């Protein structure tokens, strides 16, 4: 309760904010959590695919392009308990013999930049559309961390850096070369990364080309201190839930 708050403490606001809609700034306290688990599995994945279908677990199953024995499993929910209650049992049953690649584990939450024309679509629907799009069979996932110096920049300078980054991403999207899924993972990542990025396309080359193009931006060249590891996956199976 507000009257119980100690004097002098800041007011904490955990809402996401978008652009104005019908004259009012959009506000929501909802977001989507997405998790990528990578594992080595000797046998076929039929049992896993049947379990995902039967239990209606929204997901994408990948073949790891860089490890012929490995797979990736992307799942998501607004409730992070889903990963413990619904996803974890898969590795106690259908994938009991799998070997986890913990160095590739990624988890994050959708977030708003403050300019989204449709806030809830950006937070909850767009990432799922991109992940489940049947035309986009190549997905690349990676975490990243920015330097502490970025957090000390003044807002106008941050806005210019983000604008440069966003314009490149929009250009690839408008030409149907690549789309993205952006997640924040502050305090959720074992290696102290801040963001998880998913890039999706119908071809692999544009995803590599996009990462290369982003390296030239000031944000990447000056303020990103760690990127990767990169998981390159080819979609094997999708479940919409």
C-alpha positions as CSV (number, residue, x, y, z in Angstrom):
1,X,0.0,0.0,0.0
2,X,1.2,3.5,-0.8
3,X,0.7,4.7,2.8
4,X,3.0,2.0,4.1
5,X,5.9,3.0,1.8
6,X,8.9,4.4,3.7
7,X,9.5,8.1,3.0
8,X,12.2,8.8,0.5
9,X,12.1,5.5,-1.4
10,X,11.5,5.7,-5.2
11,X,8.3,4.5,-6.7
12,X,9.0,1.4,-8.8
13,X,7.0,1.1,-12.0
14,X,7.3,-2.3,-13.7
15,X,4.8,-1.6,-16.5
16,X,5.7,-1.6,-20.2
17,X,4.9,1.5,-22.2
18,X,4.2,2.0,-25.9
19,X,3.2,4.8,-28.2
20,X,0.0,6.7,-27.9
21,X,-3.2,4.9,-29.1
22,X,-6.5,6.8,-29.2
23,X,-4.8,9.7,-27.6
24,X,-3.5,7.8,-24.6
25,X,-0.1,6.3,-24.0
26,X,-0.3,2.5,-23.9
27,X,0.6,0.8,-20.7
28,X,0.7,-2.9,-19.8
29,X,2.0,-5.2,-17.1
30,X,2.3,-8.2,-19.4
31,X,5.2,-9.8,-21.2
32,X,6.2,-13.0,-22.8
33,X,9.0,-15.2,-21.5
34,X,10.9,-17.3,-24.1
35,X,13.5,-20.0,-23.4
36,X,15.9,-21.8,-25.6
37,X,17.3,-25.2,-24.4
38,X,20.0,-26.9,-26.4
39,X,20.8,-30.6,-25.9
40,X,22.5,-33.6,-27.5
41,X,20.2,-36.6,-28.2
42,X,21.3,-39.8,-29.9
43,X,17.9,-41.1,-31.0
44,X,15.0,-39.7,-33.2
45,X,12.9,-36.9,-31.8
46,X,9.5,-38.5,-32.7
47,X,8.6,-39.1,-29.0
48,X,9.4,-35.5,-28.2
49,X,7.4,-34.1,-31.1
50,X,4.4,-36.3,-30.1
51,X,4.7,-35.0,-26.5
52,X,4.8,-31.4,-27.6
53,X,1.8,-31.9,-29.7
54,X,-0.2,-33.9,-27.1
55,X,0.5,-31.5,-24.3
56,X,0.0,-28.5,-26.5
57,X,3.3,-26.9,-25.5
58,X,3.9,-23.9,-27.8
59,X,7.3,-24.5,-29.2
60,X,9.8,-24.8,-32.0
61,X,12.2,-27.7,-32.3
62,X,15.4,-27.1,-34.2
63,X,18.2,-29.3,-35.7
64,X,21.5,-27.7,-34.6
65,X,23.3,-26.7,-37.8
66,X,26.7,-26.8,-36.1
67,X,26.3,-30.1,-34.2
68,X,24.8,-33.1,-36.0
69,X,23.9,-34.7,-32.6
70,X,22.3,-31.6,-31.1
71,X,18.8,-30.0,-31.1
72,X,17.3,-26.8,-29.7
73,X,13.9,-26.4,-28.1
74,X,12.3,-23.0,-28.0
75,X,9.3,-22.6,-25.7
76,X,7.4,-19.6,-24.3
77,X,4.7,-18.4,-21.9
78,X,3.5,-15.4,-20.0
79,X,4.0,-17.4,-16.9
80,X,7.7,-18.4,-16.4
81,X,6.6,-21.3,-14.1
82,X,5.6,-23.0,-17.4
83,X,9.3,-23.8,-18.0
84,X,9.4,-25.8,-14.8
85,X,5.9,-27.2,-14.8
86,X,5.5,-28.1,-18.5
87,X,8.9,-28.1,-20.2
88,X,11.1,-29.6,-17.5
89,X,9.2,-32.9,-17.4
90,X,10.1,-33.5,-21.0
91,X,13.7,-34.0,-19.9
92,X,12.6,-36.4,-17.2
93,X,10.6,-38.5,-19.7
94,X,11.0,-38.3,-23.5
95,X,14.5,-36.7,-23.2
96,X,15.7,-38.5,-20.1
97,X,18.9,-39.5,-21.9
98,X,19.7,-36.1,-23.4
99,X,22.8,-34.2,-22.5
100,X,22.3,-30.6,-21.9
101,X,24.4,-27.9,-23.5
102,X,24.1,-25.4,-20.7
103,X,26.5,-22.9,-22.5
104,X,23.7,-22.4,-25.1
105,X,20.8,-22.0,-22.6
106,X,19.0,-18.7,-23.1
107,X,16.0,-17.1,-21.5
108,X,14.5,-13.6,-21.7
109,X,11.4,-11.5,-21.6
110,X,9.8,-9.3,-24.2
111,X,10.0,-5.6,-23.5
112,X,8.8,-2.3,-24.9
113,X,10.9,0.6,-26.3
114,X,8.1,3.2,-25.7
115,X,7.2,3.7,-29.3
116,X,5.2,0.6,-30.2
117,X,2.0,1.4,-32.1
118,X,0.3,-1.7,-30.7
119,X,1.9,-2.5,-27.4
120,X,0.3,-5.9,-26.6
121,X,0.9,-7.2,-30.1
122,X,4.6,-6.3,-29.8
123,X,4.9,-7.9,-26.4
124,X,2.8,-11.0,-26.8
125,X,1.9,-11.8,-30.4
126,X,4.7,-10.6,-32.8
127,X,7.5,-12.7,-31.3
128,X,5.2,-15.8,-31.6
129,X,4.3,-15.0,-35.2
130,X,8.0,-14.7,-36.1
131,X,8.9,-18.0,-34.3
132,X,6.0,-20.0,-35.8
133,X,6.0,-18.5,-39.3
134,X,6.1,-21.6,-41.6
135,X,8.0,-19.7,-44.3
136,X,10.9,-18.9,-41.9
137,X,12.9,-22.1,-41.4
138,X,16.3,-20.6,-40.3
139,X,16.6,-19.2,-36.8
140,X,19.7,-17.8,-35.2
141,X,19.8,-17.1,-31.4
142,X,22.4,-15.3,-29.3
143,X,22.8,-13.3,-26.1
144,X,24.7,-10.0,-25.7
145,X,25.9,-7.7,-23.1
146,X,26.7,-4.0,-23.3
147,X,29.4,-2.1,-21.4
148,X,28.6,-0.1,-18.3
149,X,29.4,3.0,-20.3
150,X,26.3,2.6,-22.3
151,X,24.1,2.9,-19.1
152,X,25.8,6.3,-18.4
153,X,25.0,7.9,-21.7
154,X,22.5,10.7,-21.8
155,X,19.0,9.8,-23.2
156,X,19.4,11.8,-26.5
157,X,22.6,10.0,-27.3
158,X,21.1,6.6,-26.5
159,X,18.1,7.5,-28.8
160,X,20.5,8.2,-31.7
161,X,22.4,4.9,-31.1
162,X,19.2,2.9,-31.0
163,X,17.8,4.7,-34.1
164,X,20.8,3.7,-36.1
165,X,20.4,0.1,-35.0
166,X,16.7,0.1,-35.6
167,X,16.9,1.5,-39.1
168,X,19.1,-1.4,-40.2
169,X,16.8,-3.9,-38.7
170,X,13.7,-2.3,-40.4
171,X,15.5,-2.3,-43.7
172,X,16.0,-6.0,-43.6
173,X,12.5,-6.6,-42.4
174,X,10.9,-4.4,-45.2
175,X,12.7,-6.5,-47.8
176,X,11.6,-9.8,-46.2
177,X,15.3,-10.7,-45.6
178,X,15.1,-11.1,-41.8
179,X,12.8,-10.5,-38.8
180,X,13.8,-10.4,-35.1
181,X,12.7,-11.4,-31.6
182,X,14.2,-9.1,-28.9
183,X,14.3,-10.2,-25.3
184,X,15.7,-8.7,-22.1
185,X,17.5,-11.1,-19.8
186,X,18.8,-8.9,-17.0
187,X,19.3,-11.1,-13.9
188,X,18.1,-14.2,-15.7
189,X,21.3,-15.1,-17.6
190,X,24.0,-17.2,-15.9
191,X,26.7,-15.1,-17.6
192,X,25.2,-11.7,-16.9
193,X,24.1,-11.0,-20.4
194,X,21.4,-8.3,-20.9
195,X,19.6,-9.3,-24.0
196,X,18.7,-12.4,-26.1
197,X,18.2,-11.8,-29.9
198,X,16.5,-14.2,-32.2
199,X,16.8,-13.6,-36.0
200,X,14.5,-15.5,-38.4
201,X,14.5,-15.9,-42.2
202,X,13.7,-18.3,-45.0
203,X,17.5,-18.3,-45.8
204,X,20.6,-18.5,-43.6
205,X,22.7,-16.0,-45.5
206,X,20.6,-12.8,-44.7
207,X,20.9,-13.6,-41.0
208,X,24.7,-13.7,-41.2
209,X,24.6,-10.5,-43.4
210,X,22.4,-8.7,-40.8
211,X,24.8,-9.5,-37.9
212,X,27.7,-8.3,-40.1
213,X,25.9,-5.1,-40.9
214,X,25.1,-4.4,-37.2
215,X,28.8,-4.7,-36.4
216,X,29.3,-1.3,-38.1
217,X,26.9,0.6,-35.8
218,X,28.3,2.7,-33.0
219,X,26.3,0.7,-30.4
220,X,27.9,-2.6,-31.5
221,X,31.4,-1.4,-32.2
222,X,31.8,0.7,-29.0
223,X,29.4,-0.6,-26.4
224,X,28.7,-4.3,-26.9
225,X,31.4,-6.2,-25.0
226,X,30.0,-9.8,-25.5
227,X,28.0,-11.5,-28.2
228,X,27.2,-15.2,-28.4
229,X,27.4,-18.1,-28.4
230,X,25.4,-18.2,-31.6
231,X,22.9,-21.1,-32.0
232,X,22.1,-21.7,-35.6
233,X,19.0,-23.9,-36.0
234,X,16.9,-25.3,-38.8
235,X,13.2,-25.8,-37.9
236,X,12.1,-29.4,-37.6
237,X,8.8,-29.1,-35.8
238,X,6.4,-26.3,-34.6
239,X,3.5,-26.3,-32.1
240,X,1.3,-23.3,-31.8
241,X,-0.3,-24.5,-28.6
